[in-house]
Amino acid sequence: MKLLRYGPVGHEKPGLLDAEGILRDLSGLIDDITPHTLAPARLAALAALDPTRLPRVEGRPRLGVPWNGTPKYVAIGLNYHDHAVESNMPVPTEPVIFPKWTSCLCGPDDDILHPPESTQMDWEVELGIVIGSRARHVAEADALDHVAGYVLANDVSARDWQLQRSGGQWGKGKGFDTFGPVGPWLATKDEIPDPQQLDLWLDVNGERKQTGTTRLMIFSCAQVVAYLSRIMTLEPGDLVITGTPPGVGMGMKPPQFLQVGDLVELGISGLGSQRQRIVAGR
């Protein structure tokens, strides 16, 4: 099942994408897609619906974040060996964890604001894990039982604030407004039987920058969820992004950073694609 939200910012309606790729309206059945909706029993009830009986949504409406009310946005850094190398950082022996503020969340094709405070804006295509049921001290073998589904995410980053001006806190450069495009849809677990078999890609202005596969993650999705559940309680609706493959701007020689007017396009197999224009922020 592919769940999504569509409509103007702040007025999104719940929907789903049927097997033919047709957008269907869920607002006659539920008010919104929230952490409560992501509970296993509620997802099972939605999955039992006949999508063809739901109203068809015409046109190409704006898509928002696929669920509303994310409690926490947690990111894993340096989770691909070659990305750690290109970043001139040690390959981690335990997951590197940092926060992204939930206020950075935006729709998959929304414009990204280039903050005037930064000159080193970068891109990162990532697989996101969406928690469906409370996870605390769970075993790796049981970790994915607590997952509602998966999403495509762009971990937009201001490298100068992440590294040179960080004060040791990566989150400084990760949470500017619009630095969290997510979607176009949340694919429930039945859509993604093995999250370690997904291909990732990202283009800037039509030029391929990143090509990767989740097979090469240092810490798997199950390992990440189990690890995080030991140091925090994961709640329904929490978003965990799992790191990016090599090919980011700061790793190029010379480094390349995003400028106003640039176009970023990215995707993950089974999770759709995103398209964002960089615009001047203020």
C-alpha positions as a Markdown table, in Angstrom:
| # | Residue | x | y | z |
|---|---|---|---|---|
| 1 | Met | 0.0 | 0.0 | 0.0 |
| 2 | Lys | 1.3 | 3.5 | -0.9 |
| 3 | Leu | -0.1 | 6.1 | 1.4 |
| 4 | Leu | 0.2 | 9.9 | 0.7 |
| 5 | Arg | -1.2 | 13.3 | 1.5 |
| 6 | Tyr | -2.1 | 15.8 | -1.2 |
| 7 | Gly | -3.2 | 19.4 | -1.4 |
| 8 | Pro | -1.9 | 22.9 | -0.3 |
| 9 | Val | 0.5 | 23.3 | 2.5 |
| 10 | Gly | -1.4 | 22.9 | 5.8 |
| 11 | His | -4.5 | 21.6 | 4.1 |
| 12 | Glu | -3.4 | 18.2 | 2.8 |
| 13 | Lys | -5.9 | 15.4 | 2.5 |
| 14 | Pro | -5.2 | 11.7 | 3.0 |
| 15 | Gly | -4.9 | 9.5 | -0.1 |
| 16 | Leu | -3.4 | 6.4 | -1.5 |
| 17 | Leu | -1.9 | 5.3 | -4.9 |
| 18 | Asp | -3.6 | 2.3 | -6.3 |
| 19 | Ala | -2.0 | -0.5 | -8.3 |
| 20 | Glu | -2.6 | 1.4 | -11.6 |
| 21 | Gly | -0.9 | 4.5 | -10.2 |
| 22 | Ile | -4.2 | 6.4 | -9.7 |
| 23 | Leu | -4.4 | 8.7 | -6.8 |
| 24 | Arg | -7.4 | 7.9 | -4.6 |
| 25 | Asp | -9.0 | 10.0 | -1.9 |
| 26 | Leu | -9.2 | 8.6 | 1.7 |
| 27 | Ser | -10.8 | 11.7 | 3.3 |
| 28 | Gly | -14.2 | 10.0 | 3.4 |
| 29 | Leu | -12.8 | 7.3 | 5.7 |
| 30 | Ile | -10.1 | 9.1 | 7.7 |
| 31 | Asp | -9.4 | 12.7 | 8.6 |
| 32 | Asp | -5.6 | 12.5 | 8.0 |
| 33 | Ile | -2.7 | 10.0 | 8.0 |
| 34 | Thr | -1.2 | 10.3 | 11.5 |
| 35 | Pro | 1.0 | 8.2 | 13.7 |
| 36 | His | -2.2 | 6.6 | 15.0 |
| 37 | Thr | -3.0 | 5.5 | 11.4 |
| 38 | Leu | 0.4 | 3.7 | 11.2 |
| 39 | Ala | -0.5 | 1.1 | 13.9 |
| 40 | Pro | -0.5 | -2.4 | 12.4 |
| 41 | Ala | -4.2 | -3.0 | 12.9 |
| 42 | Arg | -5.2 | 0.3 | 11.3 |
| 43 | Leu | -2.8 | -0.3 | 8.3 |
| 44 | Ala | -4.3 | -3.7 | 7.9 |
| 45 | Ala | -7.8 | -2.2 | 7.8 |
| 46 | Leu | -6.8 | 0.2 | 5.1 |
| 47 | Ala | -5.1 | -2.5 | 3.1 |
| 48 | Ala | -8.3 | -4.5 | 3.1 |
| 49 | Leu | -10.1 | -1.7 | 1.2 |
| 50 | Asp | -10.9 | -2.0 | -2.5 |
| 51 | Pro | -9.1 | 1.1 | -3.9 |
| 52 | Thr | -11.3 | 1.2 | -6.9 |
| 53 | Arg | -14.3 | 2.1 | -4.7 |
| 54 | Leu | -12.5 | 5.3 | -3.5 |
| 55 | Pro | -12.9 | 8.6 | -5.3 |
| 56 | Arg | -10.3 | 9.3 | -7.9 |
| 57 | Val | -8.3 | 12.5 | -7.5 |
| 58 | Glu | -8.0 | 14.3 | -10.8 |
| 59 | Gly | -5.0 | 16.4 | -12.0 |
| 60 | Arg | -1.6 | 16.5 | -10.4 |
| 61 | Pro | -2.0 | 18.1 | -6.9 |
| 62 | Arg | 0.9 | 19.0 | -4.7 |
| 63 | Leu | 2.0 | 16.2 | -2.5 |
| 64 | Gly | 2.9 | 16.7 | 1.2 |
| 65 | Val | 4.8 | 14.6 | 3.7 |
| 66 | Pro | 3.0 | 11.3 | 3.6 |
| 67 | Trp | 1.9 | 11.4 | 7.2 |
| 68 | Asn | 1.3 | 14.2 | 9.7 |
| 69 | Gly | 2.6 | 14.7 | 13.2 |
| 70 | Thr | 6.1 | 13.2 | 13.1 |
| 71 | Pro | 7.3 | 13.0 | 16.8 |
| 72 | Lys | 11.0 | 12.6 | 16.1 |
| 73 | Tyr | 13.3 | 12.9 | 13.0 |
| 74 | Val | 16.5 | 10.9 | 13.6 |
| 75 | Ala | 19.3 | 10.6 | 11.1 |
| 76 | Ile | 22.2 | 8.1 | 10.8 |
| 77 | Gly | 25.4 | 9.5 | 9.4 |
| 78 | Leu | 28.3 | 7.9 | 7.4 |
| 79 | Asn | 26.4 | 4.6 | 6.9 |
| 80 | Tyr | 28.0 | 3.8 | 3.6 |
| 81 | His | 31.8 | 3.1 | 3.6 |
| 82 | Asp | 32.6 | 5.1 | 0.5 |
| 83 | His | 30.7 | 8.1 | 1.8 |
| 84 | Ala | 32.7 | 8.1 | 5.1 |
| 85 | Val | 35.9 | 8.0 | 3.0 |
| 86 | Glu | 34.8 | 10.9 | 0.7 |
| 87 | Ser | 33.9 | 12.8 | 3.8 |
| 88 | Asn | 37.4 | 12.3 | 5.3 |
| 89 | Met | 35.9 | 10.8 | 8.4 |
| 90 | Pro | 36.5 | 7.4 | 10.1 |
| 91 | Val | 34.3 | 4.5 | 9.0 |
| 92 | Pro | 32.0 | 4.1 | 12.0 |
| 93 | Thr | 32.0 | 1.1 | 14.2 |
| 94 | Glu | 28.7 | 2.1 | 15.8 |
| 95 | Pro | 25.9 | 4.1 | 14.2 |
| 96 | Val | 26.5 | 7.9 | 14.1 |
| 97 | Ile | 23.3 | 9.6 | 15.2 |
| 98 | Phe | 22.1 | 13.2 | 14.8 |
| 99 | Pro | 18.7 | 15.0 | 14.8 |
| 100 | Lys | 16.9 | 16.8 | 12.1 |
| 101 | Trp | 14.2 | 19.2 | 13.4 |
| 102 | Thr | 10.7 | 18.3 | 12.4 |
| 103 | Ser | 10.2 | 21.9 | 11.2 |
| 104 | Cys | 12.4 | 21.1 | 8.2 |
| 105 | Leu | 9.9 | 18.6 | 6.8 |
| 106 | Cys | 8.3 | 19.4 | 3.5 |
| 107 | Gly | 6.7 | 17.8 | 0.5 |
| 108 | Pro | 8.8 | 15.8 | -2.1 |
| 109 | Asp | 8.6 | 18.4 | -4.8 |
| 110 | Asp | 8.5 | 21.6 | -2.8 |
| 111 | Asp | 11.1 | 24.2 | -3.4 |
| 112 | Ile | 14.1 | 24.1 | -1.1 |
| 113 | Leu | 15.1 | 27.4 | 0.5 |
| 114 | His | 18.8 | 28.3 | 0.2 |
| 115 | Pro | 19.6 | 29.9 | 3.6 |
| 116 | Pro | 21.5 | 33.1 | 3.3 |
| 117 | Glu | 23.5 | 31.9 | 6.3 |
| 118 | Ser | 25.2 | 29.1 | 4.3 |
| 119 | Thr | 27.4 | 28.8 | 1.2 |
| 120 | Gln | 27.8 | 25.0 | 1.3 |
| 121 | Met | 24.4 | 23.6 | 0.7 |
| 122 | Asp | 24.6 | 19.9 | -0.2 |
| 123 | Trp | 22.4 | 16.9 | -1.2 |
| 124 | Glu | 21.9 | 13.4 | 0.2 |
| 125 | Val | 19.5 | 10.7 | -1.1 |
| 126 | Glu | 18.4 | 8.4 | 1.7 |
| 127 | Leu | 16.1 | 5.6 | 2.6 |
| 128 | Gly | 13.8 | 6.5 | 5.4 |
| 129 | Ile | 12.2 | 4.2 | 8.0 |
| 130 | Val | 8.8 | 5.1 | 9.5 |
| 131 | Ile | 8.0 | 3.6 | 12.8 |
| 132 | Gly | 4.5 | 2.0 | 13.3 |
| 133 | Ser | 4.6 | 0.7 | 16.8 |
| 134 | Arg | 6.5 | 1.6 | 20.0 |
| 135 | Ala | 10.0 | 0.1 | 20.1 |
| 136 | Arg | 12.1 | 0.0 | 23.2 |
| 137 | His | 15.0 | -2.4 | 23.7 |
| 138 | Val | 13.9 | -4.5 | 20.8 |
| 139 | Ala | 16.1 | -7.3 | 19.4 |
| 140 | Glu | 17.5 | -7.0 | 15.9 |
| 141 | Ala | 15.5 | -10.0 | 14.8 |
| 142 | Asp | 12.3 | -8.3 | 15.9 |
| 143 | Ala | 13.2 | -4.7 | 14.9 |
| 144 | Leu | 11.4 | -4.6 | 11.5 |
| 145 | Asp | 8.1 | -5.8 | 13.2 |
| 146 | His | 7.9 | -2.2 | 14.6 |
| 147 | Val | 8.2 | -0.6 | 11.1 |
| 148 | Ala | 5.2 | 0.8 | 9.3 |
| 149 | Gly | 7.0 | 1.3 | 6.0 |
| 150 | Tyr | 9.6 | 3.2 | 4.1 |
| 151 | Val | 10.0 | 6.5 | 2.3 |
| 152 | Leu | 12.4 | 8.4 | 0.1 |
| 153 | Ala | 14.2 | 11.4 | 1.8 |
| 154 | Asn | 16.6 | 14.1 | 0.8 |
| 155 | Asp | 18.9 | 14.9 | 3.8 |
| 156 | Val | 19.6 | 18.4 | 2.6 |
| 157 | Ser | 22.7 | 19.7 | 4.5 |
| 158 | Ala | 24.5 | 23.0 | 5.1 |
| 159 | Arg | 28.0 | 21.7 | 5.4 |
| 160 | Asp | 29.5 | 24.9 | 6.8 |
| 161 | Trp | 27.0 | 24.8 | 9.7 |
| 162 | Gln | 27.3 | 21.0 | 10.0 |
| 163 | Leu | 31.1 | 21.0 | 10.2 |
| 164 | Gln | 32.9 | 24.3 | 10.5 |
| 165 | Arg | 30.3 | 26.0 | 12.6 |
| 166 | Ser | 28.9 | 23.0 | 14.4 |
| 167 | Gly | 30.2 | 23.3 | 17.9 |
| 168 | Gly | 30.2 | 19.5 | 17.7 |
| 169 | Gln | 26.5 | 19.3 | 16.8 |
| 170 | Trp | 25.8 | 18.1 | 13.3 |
| 171 | Gly | 22.1 | 19.0 | 13.7 |
| 172 | Lys | 23.0 | 22.7 | 13.2 |
| 173 | Gly | 23.5 | 22.1 | 9.5 |
| 174 | Lys | 20.7 | 19.6 | 9.0 |
| 175 | Gly | 17.5 | 21.3 | 10.2 |
| 176 | Phe | 17.1 | 24.5 | 8.2 |
| 177 | Asp | 13.5 | 25.0 | 6.9 |
| 178 | Thr | 12.8 | 22.8 | 3.9 |
| 179 | Phe | 15.9 | 20.7 | 4.5 |
| 180 | Gly | 13.6 | 17.6 | 4.9 |
| 181 | Pro | 11.8 | 16.7 | 1.7 |
| 182 | Val | 10.0 | 13.3 | 2.3 |
| 183 | Gly | 7.8 | 11.2 | -0.1 |
| 184 | Pro | 6.1 | 11.1 | -2.5 |
| 185 | Trp | 4.5 | 8.2 | -0.6 |
| 186 | Leu | 4.9 | 5.9 | 2.4 |
| 187 | Ala | 5.3 | 2.4 | 1.1 |
| 188 | Thr | 4.1 | -0.1 | 3.7 |
| 189 | Lys | 6.2 | -3.2 | 4.5 |
| 190 | Asp | 4.3 | -5.4 | 2.1 |
| 191 | Glu | 5.6 | -3.1 | -0.8 |
| 192 | Ile | 9.2 | -3.4 | 0.3 |
| 193 | Pro | 9.9 | -7.0 | 1.4 |
| 194 | Asp | 13.6 | -6.4 | 1.8 |
| 195 | Pro | 14.8 | -2.9 | 2.5 |
| 196 | Gln | 18.4 | -4.0 | 1.9 |
| 197 | Gln | 17.8 | -4.5 | -1.8 |
| 198 | Leu | 16.9 | -1.0 | -3.0 |
| 199 | Asp | 18.7 | 1.2 | -5.5 |
| 200 | Leu | 19.2 | 4.9 | -4.9 |
| 201 | Trp | 20.1 | 7.8 | -7.3 |
| 202 | Leu | 20.3 | 11.5 | -7.3 |
| 203 | Asp | 20.9 | 14.1 | -10.1 |
| 204 | Val | 21.7 | 17.8 | -10.0 |
| 205 | Asn | 20.7 | 19.8 | -13.1 |
| 206 | Gly | 20.4 | 16.5 | -15.0 |
| 207 | Glu | 23.8 | 15.2 | -14.1 |
| 208 | Arg | 24.0 | 12.0 | -12.1 |
| 209 | Lys | 25.8 | 12.6 | -8.8 |
| 210 | Gln | 24.8 | 9.6 | -6.6 |
| 211 | Thr | 24.2 | 6.0 | -7.5 |
| 212 | Gly | 24.0 | 3.4 | -4.7 |
| 213 | Thr | 22.3 | 0.4 | -3.2 |
| 214 | Thr | 21.1 | -0.3 | 0.4 |
| 215 | Arg | 22.9 | -3.6 | 0.2 |
| 216 | Leu | 26.1 | -1.6 | 1.0 |
| 217 | Met | 24.8 | 0.0 | 4.2 |
| 218 | Ile | 27.2 | -0.5 | 7.1 |
| 219 | Phe | 24.3 | -0.9 | 9.5 |
| 220 | Ser | 21.1 | -2.5 | 8.2 |
| 221 | Cys | 17.6 | -1.1 | 8.8 |
| 222 | Ala | 17.0 | -3.8 | 11.4 |
| 223 | Gln | 20.3 | -3.0 | 13.1 |
| 224 | Val | 19.6 | 0.7 | 13.1 |
| 225 | Val | 16.1 | 0.3 | 14.7 |
| 226 | Ala | 17.4 | -2.1 | 17.3 |
| 227 | Tyr | 20.3 | 0.2 | 18.2 |
| 228 | Leu | 18.1 | 3.3 | 18.4 |
| 229 | Ser | 15.6 | 1.5 | 20.6 |
| 230 | Arg | 18.3 | 0.9 | 23.2 |
| 231 | Ile | 19.0 | 4.7 | 23.7 |
| 232 | Met | 15.5 | 6.2 | 23.0 |
| 233 | Thr | 11.9 | 5.0 | 22.7 |
| 234 | Leu | 10.9 | 5.0 | 19.1 |
| 235 | Glu | 7.3 | 6.1 | 18.8 |
| 236 | Pro | 4.7 | 5.6 | 15.9 |
| 237 | Gly | 5.3 | 8.2 | 13.3 |
| 238 | Asp | 9.0 | 8.7 | 14.1 |
| 239 | Leu | 11.2 | 9.0 | 11.0 |
| 240 | Val | 14.7 | 7.5 | 10.8 |
| 241 | Ile | 16.8 | 8.2 | 7.7 |
| 242 | Thr | 19.6 | 5.7 | 7.2 |
| 243 | Gly | 22.6 | 7.4 | 5.5 |
| 244 | Thr | 23.6 | 8.3 | 2.0 |
| 245 | Pro | 25.8 | 6.6 | -0.6 |
| 246 | Pro | 28.9 | 8.4 | -2.0 |
| 247 | Gly | 28.6 | 11.3 | -4.5 |
| 248 | Val | 27.7 | 14.3 | -2.3 |
| 249 | Gly | 28.9 | 17.7 | -3.2 |
| 250 | Met | 31.4 | 18.1 | -0.4 |
| 251 | Gly | 33.2 | 14.9 | -1.5 |
| 252 | Met | 34.0 | 16.2 | -5.0 |
| 253 | Lys | 37.3 | 17.7 | -6.0 |
| 254 | Pro | 36.8 | 20.6 | -5.9 |
| 255 | Pro | 33.6 | 20.5 | -3.8 |
| 256 | Gln | 30.4 | 21.4 | -5.5 |
| 257 | Phe | 27.5 | 23.0 | -3.6 |
| 258 | Leu | 23.9 | 23.8 | -4.5 |
| 259 | Gln | 23.1 | 27.3 | -5.9 |
| 260 | Val | 19.8 | 29.2 | -6.3 |
| 261 | Gly | 18.2 | 27.9 | -9.5 |
| 262 | Asp | 19.6 | 24.4 | -9.3 |
| 263 | Leu | 17.3 | 21.4 | -9.9 |
| 264 | Val | 17.7 | 18.3 | -7.7 |
| 265 | Glu | 16.0 | 15.0 | -8.7 |
| 266 | Leu | 16.3 | 11.8 | -6.7 |
| 267 | Gly | 14.7 | 8.4 | -6.3 |
| 268 | Ile | 14.7 | 4.9 | -4.7 |
| 269 | Ser | 13.3 | 1.8 | -6.3 |
| 270 | Gly | 9.8 | 1.2 | -5.1 |
| 271 | Leu | 9.6 | 4.5 | -3.3 |
| 272 | Gly | 9.1 | 7.0 | -6.2 |
| 273 | Ser | 11.1 | 10.1 | -7.0 |
| 274 | Gln | 11.4 | 13.7 | -5.9 |
| 275 | Arg | 12.1 | 17.0 | -7.8 |
| 276 | Gln | 13.1 | 20.1 | -6.0 |
| 277 | Arg | 14.2 | 23.6 | -7.2 |
| 278 | Ile | 16.6 | 25.6 | -5.1 |
| 279 | Val | 15.2 | 29.1 | -4.4 |
| 280 | Ala | 16.6 | 32.0 | -2.3 |
| 281 | Gly | 15.6 | 31.9 | 1.3 |
| 282 | Arg | 15.4 | 34.8 | 3.8 |
